[in-house]
Amino acid sequence: MISVVINVSFSYNLNLFIKLFLKFILFPFFLHNLILAGDVINLSDLKWKKRTIIIVDDENFDFIKRLKKYQKEIEERDIVLVFFNKSVAYLDNRIISKKFSKSVASKIKKINSNHQLILLGKDGSIKKTYPFETKITEIFYDIDQMPMRISEMRKKTKLDN
């Protein structure tokens, strides 16, 4: 009986820690790039607007911490981060609707891999999966090789000249 109470308490404290970490440490670095969570009901609402990186089981904070250095690069590539943990999806530091969480879970189930980072293109399709150990620059490189991203970079270059 005591171990059950301890496990429940530990689980509650871990979830509280995750929420506080996301709210006060990670998201202030990405506020400029977030879509209002109220506007997103389903993953398809991000289609043609944002590239999405789904971070599965966000209890591994190493990757999340590494993202802080790349605020500018994330913004340039129109990336939005979705954190998925135990059937709940977080966007803009808020738990989104059950429908959104189900759409994320459905996308994750399509992958026959234990990779914990999933890159979705602006077309909504799964482009690649990665383990947590992946360098964020590798993901940026893969994005920069996508035809739509190449087109975006060309347009930006023309505007800058």
C-alpha positions as CSV (number, residue, x, y, z in Angstrom):
1,M,0.0,0.0,0.0
2,I,2.8,2.4,0.9
3,S,4.6,1.8,-2.4
4,V,1.5,2.6,-4.4
5,V,1.2,6.0,-2.6
6,I,4.9,6.6,-3.2
7,N,4.6,5.7,-6.9
8,V,1.6,7.9,-7.4
9,S,3.3,10.8,-5.6
10,F,6.4,10.3,-7.7
11,S,4.4,10.2,-10.9
12,Y,2.5,13.4,-9.9
13,N,5.7,15.2,-9.0
14,L,7.4,14.2,-12.2
15,N,4.4,15.4,-14.3
16,L,4.4,18.6,-12.3
17,F,8.1,19.0,-12.9
18,I,7.6,18.4,-16.7
19,K,4.9,21.1,-16.8
20,L,7.0,23.6,-14.9
21,F,10.0,22.9,-17.1
22,L,8.1,23.4,-20.2
23,K,6.4,26.6,-19.0
24,F,9.3,28.4,-17.4
25,I,12.5,27.1,-19.0
26,L,11.7,26.0,-22.6
27,F,8.8,27.9,-23.9
28,P,10.1,31.5,-23.2
29,F,12.7,30.7,-25.9
30,F,10.1,29.8,-28.5
31,L,7.2,32.3,-27.8
32,H,7.8,34.1,-31.1
33,N,7.2,30.9,-33.1
34,L,4.2,29.4,-31.4
35,I,0.8,29.1,-33.0
36,L,-2.0,29.9,-30.7
37,A,-3.0,26.5,-29.2
38,G,-6.7,27.5,-29.4
39,D,-6.4,27.6,-33.2
40,V,-5.1,24.0,-33.4
41,I,-7.6,21.2,-33.1
42,N,-5.9,18.6,-35.1
43,L,-2.4,18.0,-36.6
44,S,-3.8,18.8,-40.0
45,D,-4.4,22.4,-38.8
46,L,-0.6,22.9,-39.0
47,K,-0.5,21.6,-42.6
48,W,1.1,24.1,-45.1
49,K,1.8,26.5,-42.2
50,K,4.5,24.8,-40.1
51,R,7.0,22.0,-40.0
52,T,6.4,20.0,-36.9
53,I,8.8,18.1,-34.7
54,I,7.0,15.7,-32.4
55,I,9.0,15.0,-29.3
56,V,7.8,11.7,-27.9
57,D,8.2,11.0,-24.2
58,D,9.5,14.4,-23.2
59,E,10.9,13.1,-19.9
60,N,14.3,13.1,-21.7
61,F,15.2,16.7,-21.2
62,D,18.6,16.6,-22.9
63,F,17.2,17.2,-26.4
64,I,14.8,19.8,-25.1
65,K,17.7,21.7,-23.4
66,R,19.7,21.6,-26.6
67,L,16.9,23.4,-28.5
68,K,17.4,26.6,-26.5
69,K,20.5,27.5,-28.5
70,Y,18.6,27.3,-31.8
71,Q,15.8,29.7,-31.5
72,K,16.6,31.7,-34.7
73,E,17.1,28.5,-36.8
74,I,13.8,27.1,-35.5
75,E,12.0,30.3,-36.5
76,E,13.7,30.4,-39.9
77,R,12.5,26.9,-40.7
78,D,8.9,27.5,-39.6
79,I,9.1,24.7,-37.0
80,V,6.6,24.1,-34.2
81,L,7.3,21.7,-31.4
82,V,4.8,19.3,-30.1
83,F,5.5,17.4,-27.0
84,F,3.8,14.0,-26.6
85,N,3.8,12.2,-23.3
86,K,1.5,9.3,-22.3
87,S,-1.3,10.0,-24.8
88,V,-1.3,13.8,-24.0
89,A,0.0,16.4,-26.5
90,Y,1.3,19.8,-25.5
91,L,1.6,22.8,-27.8
92,D,2.2,26.3,-26.6
93,N,2.7,25.0,-23.1
94,R,-0.9,23.8,-23.0
95,I,-2.6,20.5,-23.2
96,I,-4.5,20.6,-26.4
97,S,-7.8,18.9,-27.1
98,K,-8.2,15.1,-27.0
99,K,-8.7,15.2,-30.7
100,F,-5.3,16.8,-31.2
101,S,-3.7,14.3,-28.9
102,K,-5.4,11.5,-30.8
103,S,-4.1,12.8,-34.1
104,V,-0.6,13.0,-32.7
105,A,-0.9,9.5,-31.3
106,S,-2.2,8.2,-34.7
107,K,0.9,9.7,-36.5
108,I,3.2,8.1,-33.9
109,K,1.6,4.7,-34.4
110,K,2.4,4.8,-38.1
111,I,6.1,4.6,-37.3
112,N,7.7,1.2,-36.8
113,S,10.5,2.6,-34.8
114,N,11.5,3.4,-31.3
115,H,12.8,6.8,-32.3
116,Q,11.6,9.7,-30.2
117,L,11.8,12.6,-32.6
118,I,9.4,12.8,-35.6
119,L,9.8,15.4,-38.3
120,L,6.7,16.3,-40.2
121,G,6.9,18.4,-43.4
122,K,4.6,21.3,-44.1
123,D,2.5,18.8,-46.1
124,G,1.9,16.9,-42.9
125,S,3.7,13.7,-43.9
126,I,6.4,12.0,-41.8
127,K,9.7,13.0,-43.3
128,K,12.1,11.3,-40.9
129,T,12.4,9.9,-37.4
130,Y,15.4,10.4,-35.1
131,P,16.7,9.1,-31.7
132,F,17.0,11.7,-28.9
133,E,20.8,11.7,-29.3
134,T,20.4,13.3,-32.7
135,K,22.0,16.7,-33.1
136,I,19.5,19.4,-33.9
137,T,21.8,20.6,-36.7
138,E,21.2,17.2,-38.4
139,I,17.5,17.8,-38.4
140,F,18.0,21.3,-39.8
141,Y,20.2,19.8,-42.6
142,D,17.5,17.4,-43.5
143,I,14.9,20.2,-43.5
144,D,17.2,22.3,-45.7
145,Q,17.3,19.6,-48.3
146,M,13.5,19.5,-48.7
147,P,12.2,21.1,-52.0
148,M,9.8,23.4,-50.2
149,R,12.6,24.7,-47.9
150,I,14.9,25.2,-50.8
151,S,12.3,27.3,-52.5
152,E,11.8,29.3,-49.3
153,M,15.5,30.0,-49.0
154,R,15.7,31.1,-52.7
155,K,12.8,33.5,-52.2
156,K,14.5,34.9,-49.0
157,T,17.7,35.4,-50.9
158,K,15.9,37.3,-53.7
159,L,14.2,39.5,-51.1
160,D,17.5,40.2,-49.4
161,N,19.2,41.3,-52.7
